[in-house]
């Protein structure tokens, strides 16, 4: 598949695009990559998206390990190779078990021993939200008890934000980085 909205040289960007791109480059991401390559065509949308994403990815109320797990569930739901390539290694680095990552990639529920208790809860919450478009009362109550309202709202936000990015990259046919060792099976 050909990348429909590939990189634009910084010098060829409009002034608004340069400002938006520089904000991403100067932030914790350090470069314009992944979903921000197609999104640069709409600098105001990209700026708003990157601010939301910066909060959800780096400062969410549920912490990085659980955020990365939620991102993997979302990437798998949307067959999103770029999200998977970026976030599977990060999830691994933050302690998500290799067996859990492999099960999610294969569209299997991870074995109980592959997930910590809070990870199992996040996995179930995310799967329900993506597959049923809602979360049952028992799972919601467990998430509320574990993470509080702030954490539950952030968890919903992570799922929504990474769904948005997946939709952008899937429609733009954004290519996974060449360094992606284990792409998601279709």
C-alpha positions in Angstrom: 0.0 0.0 0.0 1.2 3.4 -0.8 1.3 6.1 1.9 -1.4 8.5 0.9 -0.3 11.4 3.1 3.4 11.0 3.5 6.0 13.4 5.0 6.2 17.0 3.9 9.6 18.7 4.1 9.7 21.3 6.8 10.6 24.0 4.3 7.6 23.1 2.2 5.1 23.5 5.1 2.9 26.5 5.5 3.7 28.8 8.5 0.8 27.2 10.5 2.1 23.7 9.7 5.6 24.6 10.8 4.4 26.0 14.1 2.4 22.8 14.7 5.2 20.5 13.6 7.7 22.4 15.8 5.5 22.0 18.8 5.5 18.2 18.3 9.3 18.2 17.7 10.0 20.2 20.8 7.7 18.1 23.0 8.4 14.7 24.5 8.0 12.9 21.1 11.0 14.7 19.7 10.1 14.2 16.1 7.2 14.4 13.7 6.2 10.7 13.0 3.3 8.3 12.9 -0.1 9.9 12.9 1.4 13.4 13.0 2.6 13.0 9.4 -0.9 12.9 7.9 -2.3 15.2 10.6 0.1 18.0 9.6 -2.3 18.7 6.7 -4.7 20.1 9.4 -2.3 22.0 11.8 -5.0 23.1 14.2 -6.5 19.6 14.5 -2.9 18.2 14.8 -2.1 20.7 17.6 -5.2 19.8 19.5 -4.6 16.1 19.0 -1.0 16.2 20.1 -1.8 18.1 23.3 -4.5 15.5 24.2 -2.1 12.7 23.3 0.8 14.1 25.3 -1.4 14.1 28.4 -2.9 10.6 27.8 0.4 9.0 26.9 2.7 10.6 29.4 0.6 11.7 32.3 -2.7 9.7 32.4 -4.1 8.9 35.8 -3.7 5.2 35.3 0.1 5.3 34.6 2.2 4.4 31.7 2.1 0.6 32.0 -1.7 0.4 31.9 -1.9 3.2 29.2 0.4 1.2 27.0 -1.7 -1.9 27.5 -4.8 0.0 26.5 -3.0 1.3 23.4 -2.2 -2.2 22.4 -5.8 -3.4 22.7 -6.8 -0.4 20.6 -4.1 -1.0 18.0 -5.2 -4.6 17.7 -8.8 -3.7 17.3 -8.0 -1.4 14.4 -5.2 -3.5 12.9 -3.0 -0.5 13.3 0.6 -1.4 12.4 2.2 2.0 13.3 0.6 2.1 16.8 1.6 -1.5 17.4 5.2 -1.0 16.2 5.6 2.0 18.4 3.8 0.8 21.5 4.5 -2.9 21.8 8.1 -2.3 22.8 7.1 0.5 25.2 4.6 -1.8 26.8 7.2 -4.5 27.2 9.7 -2.0 28.7 7.1 -0.9 31.3 6.5 -4.5 32.4 3.6 -5.8 30.3 4.4 -9.5 29.9 5.5 -10.8 26.5 2.9 -13.5 26.7 0.2 -10.9 27.1 1.5 -8.9 24.1 1.7 -12.0 21.9 -1.9 -13.0 22.9 -3.3 -9.6 22.1 -1.5 -9.6 18.7 -3.0 -13.0 18.0 -6.5 -11.7 19.0 -6.6 -14.0 22.0 -7.4 -13.2 25.6 -4.2 -13.3 27.5 -3.9 -16.2 30.0 -4.7 -15.1 33.6 -1.1 -15.6 34.7 0.1 -13.3 31.9 -1.7 -10.3 33.3 -1.5 -8.6 36.7 -4.9 -7.8 38.3 -5.0 -4.2 37.2 -3.9 -5.2 33.7 -6.7 -7.8 33.4 -9.2 -5.2 34.4 -7.8 -2.7 31.8 -7.8 -5.4 29.2 -11.5 -6.3 29.9 -12.6 -2.7 30.0 -11.0 -1.9 26.7 -12.2 -5.0 24.9 -15.7 -4.4 26.0 -15.6 -0.8 25.0 -14.2 -1.6 21.5 -16.3 -4.7 20.8 -19.6 -3.9 22.6 -19.4 -0.1 22.5 -20.1 0.0 26.2 -18.7 -1.5 29.5 -20.8 -3.7 31.7 -21.7 -2.6 35.2 -19.4 -5.1 37.0 -16.4 -4.1 34.9 -17.1 -0.4 35.3 -17.5 -0.7 39.0 -14.2 -2.6 39.3 -12.5 0.0 37.2 -14.0 2.8 39.3 -12.9 1.1 42.5 -9.4 0.6 41.1 -8.7 3.9 39.3 -11.4 6.4 40.6 -13.4 8.6 38.3 -10.3 10.4 37.0 -8.7 7.1 36.0 -11.8 5.7 34.4 -12.3 8.9 32.3 -8.6 8.8 31.2 -9.0 5.1 30.3 -12.0 6.0 28.1 -10.0 8.9 26.6 -7.0 6.6 25.8 -9.2 4.2 23.9 -10.9 7.1 22.0 -7.7 9.0 21.2 -5.9 6.0 19.9 -8.9 4.9 17.9 -8.9 8.4 16.3 -5.2 8.0 15.5 -5.8 4.5 14.1 -8.5 5.8 11.9 -6.3 8.6 10.5 -3.4 6.3 9.8 -5.5 3.5 8.4 -7.2 5.9 6.0 -3.9 7.6 5.1 -2.2 4.2 4.8 0.6 5.4 7.0 3.5 2.9 6.8 4.9 1.2 9.9 8.5 2.1 10.6 11.0 -0.1 8.9 12.3 -0.9 12.4 9.1 -2.7 13.3 10.3 -6.2 14.1 6.9 -8.0 14.6 4.0 -6.5 12.6 0.5 -7.4 13.6 -0.9 -10.4 11.7 -3.8 -9.4 9.5 
